[in-house]
Structure formats: structure tokens, C-alpha cells
């Protein structure tokens, strides 16, 4: 896992020296609000059994700062919950549980390498760390990606889809606070 993150960061930094982003400027701020769903079914597939994902009070919010043309940092907070008879890692719950997550992620925007002439879409990869709580508290290493679709010509209002895999540090002893995937659908505003 550490080698994968290191290789991803090295490739990202080397690629940033070859191209300039024309879609974002340095020092841009963005805020996003939306919903999230949690896949904590104990599978390695982020898209396994969508009908069983947690979607109880699924609020998510984030603020993002671009310090360069391709790199940004995002701080997010998400709320969700698991209701009685929901399944977490193969266990049927006997009571309701609330979910809270605070995540700090670095983002690398790479859409200009794939779609250099498309000004209405931005693709990113993200990696970082998170704090989350279901029954206990745990820290996670996060890795994921997403797409932002701009809905106006000024690129001040858009819609983002994003998926993040969260790998718990205390995975063997963590009970419900374990590895999971989190999916977001958010409205994004440029400040």
C-alpha cells in the first residue's frame, strides 16, 4: 500500500512539470455540498450491492484550495448512518449507528492529459488521511478519484462525483470502524 502511494505521488509530481492546467488558477477556493453513501459490506469492490449501502442522513461538505494549476488540498466532513438490520462487514446490526468522517486529501487534476480540449470536465485522483467514527474511532489512509462537470461557462458552478477507499489503520481490531468505500455526489461552487 505504501509503495502504491509513493509511486502515485512520484508519477504525479513528474507529470506536473510537463503541462500547465488552463482550467484552474492558483489560489482558487471551492466549496462543495452534497450527499454520500457508504459501502461497508466487506468486499473489495467499491460498487458491490448498491442497494445495501448506508444512506441515512447522508450529508457531506468540503472546502478545497488550489495552490498550483494541478494540485489542491481538500478538507471534508461527512455524516451518515447505519440503521438497525443494516449489514456492516457481514454482520446484521441490532441498533442504529451514526457515521462521522473528517478527511484531508491532496488532489491531482489530470484531465488535461486525456481531454485537453474539454473545458467542462475535470478529472482528479486523491490521496490523504481521515478520521472516522461508527462504534469506535479509527484513522484511515484514503485513495480515490472523481470527476467534476462544470454546468456554466464561467466554471463557477458544477456537479462532482467522487469515490474514496478508506483503509483503516487498526483494521484487525476495529469492529465496525473498518475498511470501506465512500461515494459522493456534490454541488461545487467557486468562491
C-alpha positions as protocol buffer text, in pm:
chain_id: "A"
residue {
  index: 1
  type: UNK
  ca { x: 0 y: 0 z: 0 }
}
residue {
  index: 2
  type: UNK
  ca { x: 281 y: 243 z: 92 }
}
residue {
  index: 3
  type: UNK
  ca { x: 464 y: 161 z: -232 }
}
residue {
  index: 4
  type: UNK
  ca { x: 149 y: 228 z: -436 }
}
residue {
  index: 5
  type: UNK
  ca { x: 101 y: 569 z: -273 }
}
residue {
  index: 6
  type: UNK
  ca { x: 469 y: 659 z: -321 }
}
residue {
  index: 7
  type: UNK
  ca { x: 464 y: 557 z: -689 }
}
residue {
  index: 8
  type: UNK
  ca { x: 141 y: 753 z: -745 }
}
residue {
  index: 9
  type: UNK
  ca { x: 292 y: 1066 z: -589 }
}
residue {
  index: 10
  type: UNK
  ca { x: 616 y: 1036 z: -788 }
}
residue {
  index: 11
  type: UNK
  ca { x: 429 y: 996 z: -1117 }
}
residue {
  index: 12
  type: UNK
  ca { x: 202 y: 1289 z: -1027 }
}
residue {
  index: 13
  type: UNK
  ca { x: 491 y: 1522 z: -949 }
}
residue {
  index: 14
  type: UNK
  ca { x: 682 y: 1425 z: -1263 }
}
residue {
  index: 15
  type: UNK
  ca { x: 375 y: 1477 z: -1483 }
}
residue {
  index: 16
  type: UNK
  ca { x: 313 y: 1823 z: -1337 }
}
residue {
  index: 17
  type: UNK
  ca { x: 639 y: 1951 z: -1483 }
}
residue {
  index: 18
  type: UNK
  ca { x: 527 y: 1875 z: -1841 }
}
residue {
  index: 19
  type: UNK
  ca { x: 193 y: 2054 z: -1867 }
}
residue {
  index: 20
  type: UNK
  ca { x: 9 y: 2357 z: -1746 }
}
residue {
  index: 21
  type: UNK
  ca { x: -354 y: 2346 z: -1642 }
}
residue {
  index: 22
  type: UNK
  ca { x: -567 y: 2605 z: -1813 }
}
residue {
  index: 23
  type: UNK
  ca { x: -884 y: 2526 z: -1621 }
}
residue {
  index: 24
  type: UNK
  ca { x: -786 y: 2629 z: -1267 }
}
residue {
  index: 25
  type: UNK
  ca { x: -582 y: 2914 z: -1137 }
}
residue {
  index: 26
  type: UNK
  ca { x: -353 y: 2928 z: -840 }
}
residue {
  index: 27
  type: UNK
  ca { x: -520 y: 3036 z: -515 }
}
residue {
  index: 28
  type: UNK
  ca { x: -873 y: 2933 z: -621 }
}
residue {
  index: 29
  type: UNK
  ca { x: -1114 y: 2827 z: -346 }
}
residue {
  index: 30
  type: UNK
  ca { x: -1410 y: 2591 z: -391 }
}
residue {
  index: 31
  type: UNK
  ca { x: -1685 y: 2478 z: -157 }
}
residue {
  index: 32
  type: UNK
  ca { x: -1896 y: 2168 z: -212 }
}
residue {
  index: 33
  type: UNK
  ca { x: -2216 y: 2040 z: -54 }
}
residue {
  index: 34
  type: UNK
  ca { x: -2398 y: 1716 z: -120 }
}
residue {
  index: 35
  type: UNK
  ca { x: -2475 y: 1361 z: -21 }
}
residue {
  index: 36
  type: UNK
  ca { x: -2269 y: 1048 z: 38 }
}
residue {
  index: 37
  type: UNK
  ca { x: -2321 y: 673 z: 51 }
}
residue {
  index: 38
  type: UNK
  ca { x: -2106 y: 419 z: 236 }
}
residue {
  index: 39
  type: UNK
  ca { x: -2023 y: 71 z: 110 }
}
residue {
  index: 40
  type: UNK
  ca { x: -1906 y: -121 z: 418 }
}
residue {
  index: 41
  type: UNK
  ca { x: -2006 y: -468 z: 307 }
}
residue {
  index: 42
  type: UNK
  ca { x: -1663 y: -627 z: 348 }
}
residue {
  index: 43
  type: UNK
  ca { x: -1597 y: -661 z: -27 }
}
residue {
  index: 44
  type: UNK
  ca { x: -1307 y: -535 z: -235 }
}
residue {
  index: 45
  type: UNK
  ca { x: -1545 y: -387 z: -492 }
}
residue {
  index: 46
  type: UNK
  ca { x: -1648 y: -23 z: -446 }
}
residue {
  index: 47
  type: UNK
  ca { x: -1964 y: -86 z: -649 }
}
residue {
  index: 48
  type: UNK
  ca { x: -2088 y: -412 z: -492 }
}
residue {
  index: 49
  type: UNK
  ca { x: -2459 y: -423 z: -391 }
}
residue {
  index: 50
  type: UNK
  ca { x: -2559 y: -52 z: -411 }
}
residue {
  index: 51
  type: UNK
  ca { x: -2896 y: -135 z: -255 }
}
residue {
  index: 52
  type: UNK
  ca { x: -2714 y: -223 z: 70 }
}
residue {
  index: 53
  type: UNK
  ca { x: -2507 y: 96 z: 101 }
}
residue {
  index: 54
  type: UNK
  ca { x: -2561 y: 323 z: 402 }
}
residue {
  index: 55
  type: UNK
  ca { x: -2765 y: 631 z: 311 }
}
residue {
  index: 56
  type: UNK
  ca { x: -2908 y: 758 z: 642 }
}
residue {
  index: 57
  type: UNK
  ca { x: -2869 y: 1138 z: 694 }
}
residue {
  index: 58
  type: UNK
  ca { x: -2600 y: 1142 z: 422 }
}
residue {
  index: 59
  type: UNK
  ca { x: -2462 y: 1498 z: 441 }
}
residue {
  index: 60
  type: UNK
  ca { x: -2120 y: 1590 z: 303 }
}
residue {
  index: 61
  type: UNK
  ca { x: -1938 y: 1922 z: 277 }
}
residue {
  index: 62
  type: UNK
  ca { x: -1587 y: 2023 z: 177 }
}
residue {
  index: 63
  type: UNK
  ca { x: -1362 y: 2317 z: 109 }
}
residue {
  index: 64
  type: UNK
  ca { x: -1081 y: 2296 z: -146 }
}
residue {
  index: 65
  type: UNK
  ca { x: -781 y: 2519 z: -215 }
}
residue {
  index: 66
  type: UNK
  ca { x: -569 y: 2510 z: -532 }
}
residue {
  index: 67
  type: UNK
  ca { x: -210 y: 2607 z: -463 }
}
residue {
  index: 68
  type: UNK
  ca { x: -98 y: 2523 z: -818 }
}
residue {
  index: 69
  type: UNK
  ca { x: -251 y: 2456 z: -1157 }
}
residue {
  index: 70
  type: UNK
  ca { x: -283 y: 2083 z: -1093 }
}
residue {
  index: 71
  type: UNK
  ca { x: -272 y: 2033 z: -717 }
}
residue {
  index: 72
  type: UNK
  ca { x: -524 y: 2110 z: -446 }
}
residue {
  index: 73
  type: UNK
  ca { x: -592 y: 2022 z: -85 }
}
residue {
  index: 74
  type: UNK
  ca { x: -942 y: 1942 z: 37 }
}
residue {
  index: 75
  type: UNK
  ca { x: -1084 y: 1925 z: 389 }
}
residue {
  index: 76
  type: UNK
  ca { x: -1417 y: 1745 z: 413 }
}
residue {
  index: 77
  type: UNK
  ca { x: -1671 y: 1645 z: 674 }
}
residue {
  index: 78
  type: UNK
  ca { x: -1936 y: 1380 z: 619 }
}
residue {
  index: 79
  type: UNK
  ca { x: -2224 y: 1243 z: 822 }
}
residue {
  index: 80
  type: UNK
  ca { x: -2417 y: 925 z: 756 }
}
residue {
  index: 81
  type: UNK
  ca { x: -2560 y: 635 z: 950 }
}
residue {
  index: 82
  type: UNK
  ca { x: -2638 y: 267 z: 962 }
}
residue {
  index: 83
  type: UNK
  ca { x: -2988 y: 163 z: 1061 }
}
residue {
  index: 84
  type: UNK
  ca { x: -3094 y: -146 z: 1251 }
}
residue {
  index: 85
  type: UNK
  ca { x: -3077 y: -463 z: 1036 }
}
residue {
  index: 86
  type: UNK
  ca { x: -2820 y: -296 z: 806 }
}
residue {
  index: 87
  type: UNK
  ca { x: -2514 y: -510 z: 726 }
}
residue {
  index: 88
  type: UNK
  ca { x: -2156 y: -399 z: 807 }
}
residue {
  index: 89
  type: UNK
  ca { x: -1886 y: -646 z: 704 }
}
residue {
  index: 90
  type: UNK
  ca { x: -2138 y: -930 z: 703 }
}
residue {
  index: 91
  type: UNK
  ca { x: -2285 y: -852 z: 1048 }
}
residue {
  index: 92
  type: UNK
  ca { x: -2655 y: -754 z: 1085 }
}
residue {
  index: 93
  type: UNK
  ca { x: -2683 y: -455 z: 1317 }
}
residue {
  index: 94
  type: UNK
  ca { x: -2909 y: -474 z: 1621 }
}
residue {
  index: 95
  type: UNK
  ca { x: -2921 y: -96 z: 1671 }
}
residue {
  index: 96
  type: UNK
  ca { x: -2866 y: 228 z: 1477 }
}
residue {
  index: 97
  type: UNK
  ca { x: -2514 y: 372 z: 1441 }
}
residue {
  index: 98
  type: UNK
  ca { x: -2406 y: 720 z: 1332 }
}
residue {
  index: 99
  type: UNK
  ca { x: -2110 y: 778 z: 1099 }
}
residue {
  index: 100
  type: UNK
  ca { x: -1879 y: 1083 z: 1116 }
}
residue {
  index: 101
  type: UNK
  ca { x: -1575 y: 1135 z: 897 }
}
residue {
  index: 102
  type: UNK
  ca { x: -1316 y: 1414 z: 868 }
}
residue {
  index: 103
  type: UNK
  ca { x: -1079 y: 1376 z: 573 }
}
residue {
  index: 104
  type: UNK
  ca { x: -782 y: 1572 z: 443 }
}
residue {
  index: 105
  type: UNK
  ca { x: -692 y: 1480 z: 85 }
}
residue {
  index: 106
  type: UNK
  ca { x: -443 y: 1600 z: -173 }
}
residue {
  index: 107
  type: UNK
  ca { x: -586 y: 1615 z: -525 }
}
residue {
  index: 108
  type: UNK
  ca { x: -411 y: 1587 z: -858 }
}
residue {
  index: 109
  type: UNK
  ca { x: -611 y: 1711 z: -1160 }
}
residue {
  index: 110
  type: UNK
  ca { x: -511 y: 1520 z: -1473 }
}
residue {
  index: 111
  type: UNK
  ca { x: -794 y: 1578 z: -1722 }
}
residue {
  index: 112
  type: UNK
  ca { x: -576 y: 1795 z: -1949 }
}
residue {
  index: 113
  type: UNK
  ca { x: -371 y: 1485 z: -2035 }
}
residue {
  index: 114
  type: UNK
  ca { x: -681 y: 1295 z: -2153 }
}
residue {
  index: 115
  type: UNK
  ca { x: -921 y: 1568 z: -2271 }
}
residue {
  index: 116
  type: UNK
  ca { x: -706 y: 1873 z: -2349 }
}
residue {
  index: 117
  type: UNK
  ca { x: -985 y: 2050 z: -2541 }
}
residue {
  index: 118
  type: UNK
  ca { x: -1272 y: 1981 z: -2299 }
}
residue {
  index: 119
  type: UNK
  ca { x: -1323 y: 2274 z: -2066 }
}
residue {
  index: 120
  type: UNK
  ca { x: -1639 y: 2136 z: -1900 }
}
residue {
  index: 121
  type: UNK
  ca { x: -1490 y: 1832 z: -1721 }
}
residue {
  index: 122
  type: UNK
  ca { x: -1213 y: 1792 z: -1463 }
}
residue {
  index: 123
  type: UNK
  ca { x: -1079 y: 1453 z: -1352 }
}
residue {
  index: 124
  type: UNK
  ca { x: -880 y: 1404 z: -1034 }
}
residue {
  index: 125
  type: UNK
  ca { x: -706 y: 1144 z: -821 }
}
residue {
  index: 126
  type: UNK
  ca { x: -691 y: 1198 z: -447 }
}
residue {
  index: 127
  type: UNK
  ca { x: -497 y: 1056 z: -153 }
}
residue {
  index: 128
  type: UNK
  ca { x: -484 y: 1151 z: 213 }
}
residue {
  index: 129
  type: UNK
  ca { x: -576 y: 1062 z: 567 }
}
residue {
  index: 130
  type: UNK
  ca { x: -904 y: 1053 z: 753 }
}
residue {
  index: 131
  type: UNK
  ca { x: -1063 y: 1020 z: 1093 }
}
residue {
  index: 132
  type: UNK
  ca { x: -1391 y: 831 z: 1117 }
}
residue {
  index: 133
  type: UNK
  ca { x: -1623 y: 702 z: 1385 }
}
residue {
  index: 134
  type: UNK
  ca { x: -1901 y: 441 z: 1383 }
}
residue {
  index: 135
  type: UNK
  ca { x: -1880 y: 247 z: 1709 }
}
residue {
  index: 136
  type: UNK
  ca { x: -1521 y: 338 z: 1792 }
}
residue {
  index: 137
  type: UNK
  ca { x: -1274 y: 580 z: 1636 }
}
residue {
  index: 138
  type: UNK
  ca { x: -1021 y: 495 z: 1368 }
}
residue {
  index: 139
  type: UNK
  ca { x: -776 y: 665 z: 1132 }
}
residue {
  index: 140
  type: UNK
  ca { x: -766 y: 577 z: 763 }
}
residue {
  index: 141
  type: UNK
  ca { x: -542 y: 610 z: 461 }
}
residue {
  index: 142
  type: UNK
  ca { x: -758 y: 735 z: 174 }
}
residue {
  index: 143
  type: UNK
  ca { x: -722 y: 690 z: -200 }
}
residue {
  index: 144
  type: UNK
  ca { x: -974 y: 764 z: -473 }
}
residue {
  index: 145
  type: UNK
  ca { x: -1079 y: 979 z: -762 }
}
residue {
  index: 146
  type: UNK
  ca { x: -1361 y: 1164 z: -924 }
}
residue {
  index: 147
  type: UNK
  ca { x: -1496 y: 1389 z: -1194 }
}
residue {
  index: 148
  type: UNK
  ca { x: -1626 y: 1747 z: -1183 }
}
residue {
  index: 149
  type: UNK
  ca { x: -1871 y: 1855 z: -1453 }
}
residue {
  index: 150
  type: UNK
  ca { x: -1898 y: 2234 z: -1491 }
}
residue {
  index: 151
  type: UNK
  ca { x: -2254 y: 2346 z: -1557 }
}
residue {
  index: 152
  type: UNK
  ca { x: -2180 y: 2702 z: -1667 }
}
residue {
  index: 153
  type: UNK
  ca { x: -1929 y: 2870 z: -1898 }
}
residue {
  index: 154
  type: UNK
  ca { x: -1763 y: 3067 z: -1618 }
}
residue {
  index: 155
  type: UNK
  ca { x: -1678 y: 2743 z: -1436 }
}
residue {
  index: 156
  type: UNK
  ca { x: -1821 y: 2869 z: -1108 }
}
residue {
  index: 157
  type: UNK
  ca { x: -2092 y: 2606 z: -1059 }
}
residue {
  index: 158
  type: UNK
  ca { x: -2060 y: 2231 z: -1114 }
}
residue {
  index: 159
  type: UNK
  ca { x: -2152 y: 1877 z: -1014 }
}
residue {
  index: 160
  type: UNK
  ca { x: -1891 y: 1635 z: -875 }
}
residue {
  index: 161
  type: UNK
  ca { x: -1895 y: 1257 z: -835 }
}
residue {
  index: 162
  type: UNK
  ca { x: -1619 y: 1107 z: -625 }
}
residue {
  index: 163
  type: UNK
  ca { x: -1529 y: 769 z: -472 }
}
residue {
  index: 164
  type: UNK
  ca { x: -1276 y: 717 z: -195 }
}
residue {
  index: 165
  type: UNK
  ca { x: -1147 y: 393 z: -48 }
}
residue {
  index: 166
  type: UNK
  ca { x: -1074 y: 427 z: 325 }
}
residue {
  index: 167
  type: UNK
  ca { x: -826 y: 178 z: 467 }
}
residue {
  index: 168
  type: UNK
  ca { x: -838 y: 166 z: 848 }
}
residue {
  index: 169
  type: UNK
  ca { x: -506 y: 169 z: 1035 }
}
residue {
  index: 170
  type: UNK
  ca { x: -634 y: -57 z: 1314 }
}
residue {
  index: 171
  type: UNK
  ca { x: -815 y: -282 z: 1070 }
}
residue {
  index: 172
  type: UNK
  ca { x: -797 y: -622 z: 1254 }
}
residue {
  index: 173
  type: UNK
  ca { x: -929 y: -498 z: 1590 }
}
residue {
  index: 174
  type: UNK
  ca { x: -1161 y: -220 z: 1477 }
}
residue {
  index: 175
  type: UNK
  ca { x: -1501 y: -393 z: 1468 }
}
residue {
  index: 176
  type: UNK
  ca { x: -1739 y: -175 z: 1264 }
}
residue {
  index: 177
  type: UNK
  ca { x: -1478 y: 100 z: 1219 }
}
residue {
  index: 178
  type: UNK
  ca { x: -1312 y: -88 z: 936 }
}
residue {
  index: 179
  type: UNK
  ca { x: -1218 y: -52 z: 568 }
}
residue {
  index: 180
  type: UNK
  ca { x: -1495 y: 89 z: 349 }
}
residue {
  index: 181
  type: UNK
  ca { x: -1575 y: 291 z: 38 }
}
residue {
  index: 182
  type: UNK
  ca { x: -1746 y: 629 z: 40 }
}
residue {
  index: 183
  type: UNK
  ca { x: -1919 y: 776 z: -266 }
}
residue {
  index: 184
  type: UNK
  ca { x: -2011 y: 1145 z: -301 }
}
residue {
  index: 185
  type: UNK
  ca { x: -2244 y: 1345 z: -522 }
}
residue {
  index: 186
  type: UNK
  ca { x: -2188 y: 1716 z: -461 }
}
residue {
  index: 187
  type: UNK
  ca { x: -2265 y: 2059 z: -597 }
}
residue {
  index: 188
  type: UNK
  ca { x: -1945 y: 2266 z: -627 }
}
residue {
  index: 189
  type: UNK
  ca { x: -1921 y: 2647 z: -612 }
}
residue {
  index: 190
  type: UNK
  ca { x: -1614 y: 2853 z: -690 }
}
residue {
  index: 191
  type: UNK
  ca { x: -1562 y: 3125 z: -430 }
}
